[in-house]
Amino acid sequence: MLNLDNVSKRFFPGTVNERVALDGLTLTMREGDFVTVIGSNGAGKSTMLNVISGRYPTDGGRVVIDGRDVTRLPEHKRATWVARVFQDPMAGTSPHLTIEENLAIAFQRGQRRGLGMAVTRASRETFREALTTLELGLEDRLQMRVGMLSGGQRQALSLLMATYAKPSILLLDEHTAALDPSRAELITRLTGEAVARGNLTALMVTHNMHQAIELGNRLIMMHEGRIVLEVDEERKATITADELLAEFSKIKGAALSDRTLLD
């Protein structure tokens, strides 16, 4: 479903500020894989998601999604196959549109759009049914403007919008980091349920070590633009946060704390 083949990305090339963000990055994800990604700031985690989505062009290598080489396709053309939930709860929805209008746009992902009504009686029932999975009572507030919702409610809605149409690859970019602990816990649970329900292929960047272990069937650790550790499904079932910190300490050659790795 996703192949990154020797992908490289530099910022400010040829200047004193040149920085290598991705250095020959290679990653293969099968259909249904849910890979969590950890690493310190500057490791290249978000850059990797930006390269996959098409927000950043690559300097070298290939990006293949669902068997299609999309390396040269711009972001808006990759949106047929790629969905993303951002760290900022305000980024994934339109605040001036209602809940049902936001859902109508998201639910047409990858479909041919005509000039008919975006929201019909039948689609409202579909929206209500989907919204009940969020457990937030939004199914009874379809005509409320999204800008009136809390950050946690908007992030839950963003998650639903990103997952409903079953994208080829779902990108989760620290999507619980800006939420309070109770809402973060809810979104974490809803994420696991949505991915499992749709058998989605997902790649999640997180600064929460326990979240990285709890969710998904694989885990990777990044450092200086490369994958320095891969944890398969069998190993992930038993690995602890202390063991991950110990592995990262070997790579950096220094004793580390959770904050050193995750900040």
C-alpha positions in Angstrom: 0.0 0.0 0.0 2.9 2.4 0.7 6.5 2.2 -0.4 9.1 4.8 0.2 12.2 3.9 -1.8 15.5 5.7 -0.9 13.7 9.0 -0.3 15.8 12.1 0.4 14.9 15.7 1.3 17.1 18.7 2.1 16.1 22.1 3.3 18.0 25.3 2.3 20.4 23.3 0.0 23.7 25.1 -0.9 23.4 27.5 2.0 25.0 27.6 5.5 21.6 26.6 6.8 21.4 23.4 4.7 19.8 20.6 6.7 19.2 16.9 5.7 15.7 16.1 6.7 15.4 12.6 5.1 18.5 10.6 4.2 17.7 7.6 2.0 14.5 6.7 3.8 13.0 3.4 2.9 9.8 2.0 4.3 7.3 -0.6 3.1 3.7 -0.9 4.5 1.3 -3.7 3.6 -2.4 -3.3 3.4 -3.8 -3.0 7.0 -0.5 -2.1 8.6 -0.7 0.5 11.4 2.8 1.8 12.0 3.6 4.2 14.8 6.6 6.5 14.5 8.7 8.0 17.3 11.9 10.0 17.5 13.3 13.2 18.8 12.6 16.6 17.3 14.3 17.0 13.9 14.3 13.3 13.3 12.3 13.7 10.0 9.0 12.3 11.2 6.7 15.1 10.0 8.8 15.7 6.9 8.2 12.0 6.0 4.4 12.6 6.3 4.7 15.8 4.2 6.6 13.9 1.5 4.0 11.2 1.4 1.1 13.6 1.2 2.8 15.7 -1.5 3.2 18.8 0.5 7.0 18.6 0.1 8.6 17.4 -3.1 11.4 14.8 -2.8 15.0 15.5 -3.8 15.5 11.8 -4.6 13.8 8.4 -4.4 10.2 7.3 -5.0 6.9 7.4 -3.3 4.5 4.6 -4.3 0.9 4.5 -3.0 -1.3 1.5 -3.7 0.9 0.5 -6.6 1.0 4.0 -8.2 4.2 6.1 -8.4 3.0 9.4 -7.1 6.4 11.0 -6.6 5.7 13.8 -9.0 2.1 14.3 -8.2 1.1 17.5 -6.3 -0.7 17.3 -2.9 -4.2 17.9 -4.3 -3.9 15.0 -6.7 -2.7 12.6 -4.0 -5.8 13.5 -1.9 -7.7 10.7 -3.7 -5.6 8.2 -1.9 -4.1 10.1 1.1 -6.0 11.4 4.2 -4.4 13.3 7.0 -5.3 14.4 10.6 -3.1 17.2 11.8 -1.9 18.2 15.3 -3.9 21.4 15.2 -7.6 20.5 15.7 -8.6 23.5 13.6 -6.7 22.3 10.5 -8.9 19.4 9.3 -12.3 21.1 9.2 -13.9 24.2 7.8 -15.2 26.4 10.7 -17.7 28.4 8.7 -19.5 25.3 7.4 -21.9 23.1 9.4 -21.0 19.6 10.6 -23.1 18.1 7.9 -21.5 20.3 5.2 -18.0 19.3 6.3 -19.0 15.6 6.3 -20.6 16.0 2.8 -17.3 17.2 1.4 -15.2 14.5 3.1 -17.6 11.6 2.3 -17.3 12.4 -1.5 -13.5 11.8 -1.5 -12.5 10.0 -4.6 -16.1 10.2 -6.1 -17.2 12.1 -9.2 -19.0 15.2 -8.1 -22.1 16.5 -9.8 -24.4 19.5 -9.3 -26.9 17.8 -7.1 -27.6 18.7 -3.4 -24.6 18.0 -1.3 -26.7 17.1 1.7 -29.8 14.9 1.3 -32.1 13.2 3.7 -30.4 9.9 3.0 -26.9 11.4 3.5 -28.0 13.0 6.8 -28.9 9.5 8.1 -25.5 8.3 7.0 -23.9 11.2 8.8 -25.8 10.6 12.0 -24.9 6.9 12.0 -21.2 7.7 11.5 -21.2 10.4 14.1 -22.6 8.1 16.8 -19.2 6.2 16.7 -17.6 9.4 18.2 -19.8 9.2 21.4 -19.9 13.0 21.6 -23.6 13.6 20.7 -22.7 15.4 17.4 -25.3 13.3 15.5 -27.9 15.6 17.0 -26.1 18.8 16.0 -25.7 18.4 12.2 -26.5 22.0 11.4 -24.1 23.5 14.0 -21.2 25.4 12.5 -18.0 23.5 13.2 -16.3 26.7 14.5 -18.6 26.4 17.6 -17.1 23.0 18.6 -14.4 22.4 21.1 -10.9 21.4 20.0 -11.5 17.8 21.0 -14.8 17.7 19.2 -13.2 19.1 16.0 -10.4 16.6 16.2 -12.8 13.7 16.5 -14.7 15.1 13.5 -11.5 15.4 11.5 -10.7 11.8 12.3 -14.1 10.7 11.1 -13.8 12.7 7.9 -10.3 11.3 7.2 -11.2 7.7 7.8 -14.8 7.3 6.5 -13.9 7.1 2.8 -11.2 4.5 3.5 -8.1 6.2 2.0 -5.2 4.1 0.8 -3.0 5.6 3.4 -4.0 7.5 6.6 -1.5 9.9 8.0 -1.8 10.9 11.7 0.5 13.8 12.6 0.7 14.0 16.4 -3.1 14.3 16.3 -3.6 14.1 20.0 -0.7 16.4 21.1 -2.8 19.6 21.4 -5.7 18.0 23.4 -6.2 17.8 27.1 -5.5 14.3 28.6 -9.1 13.1 28.7 -9.8 14.2 25.1 -6.5 12.7 24.0 -7.4 9.4 25.5 -10.8 9.5 23.7 -9.2 10.3 20.3 -6.6 7.6 20.8 -9.3 5.0 21.4 -11.4 6.3 18.5 -8.3 6.1 16.3 -7.7 2.5 17.1 -11.4 1.6 16.5 -11.6 3.5 13.2 -8.5 1.9 11.8 -9.6 -1.5 12.8 -13.2 -1.0 11.6 -12.0 0.1 8.1 -8.9 -2.2 8.0 -7.0 1.0 7.1 -3.3 1.4 6.4 -2.1 4.1 8.8 1.1 5.8 9.7 1.0 7.7 13.0 3.7 10.1 14.4 3.4 10.5 18.1 5.4 12.0 21.0 3.6 9.7 23.4 5.6 6.6 24.0 2.8 4.6 25.5 0.4 5.6 22.7 3.1 4.4 20.2 3.2 1.0 21.9 -0.5 0.7 22.5 -1.7 1.5 18.9 -0.7 -0.3 15.7 1.0 -3.5 14.8 4.4 -2.1 13.9 6.7 0.6 15.3 9.6 2.5 13.8 12.1 4.9 15.4 13.6 7.7 13.4 16.8 9.6 13.9 18.5 12.1 11.6 16.3 11.4 8.7 16.6 7.6 8.8 14.8 4.7 10.4 17.1 3.4 13.0 14.8 0.8 14.7 11.9 -1.3 13.4 9.7 -3.3 15.8 7.6 -6.0 14.2 4.2 -7.1 15.5 5.4 -9.9 17.6 8.0 -7.8 19.4 5.7 -4.8 19.7 3.3 -6.9 21.8 5.8 -7.1 24.6 8.1 -4.1 24.3 8.1 -1.5 27.0 8.9 2.2 27.0 12.1 1.6 29.0 13.3 -0.8 26.4 12.6 1.7 23.6 14.5 4.4 25.5 17.4 2.0 26.0 17.5 1.3 22.2 17.5 5.0 21.5 20.3 5.5 24.0 22.5 3.0 22.2 21.9 5.0 18.9 22.7 8.4 20.4 25.4 7.1 22.8 24.0 8.8 25.8 21.5 8.1 28.6 18.1 9.5 27.8 14.8 10.3 29.5 11.3 10.2 28.1 11.4 14.0 27.7 14.7 13.9 25.8 13.2 11.5 23.3 9.7 12.9 23.0 10.2 16.7 23.3 
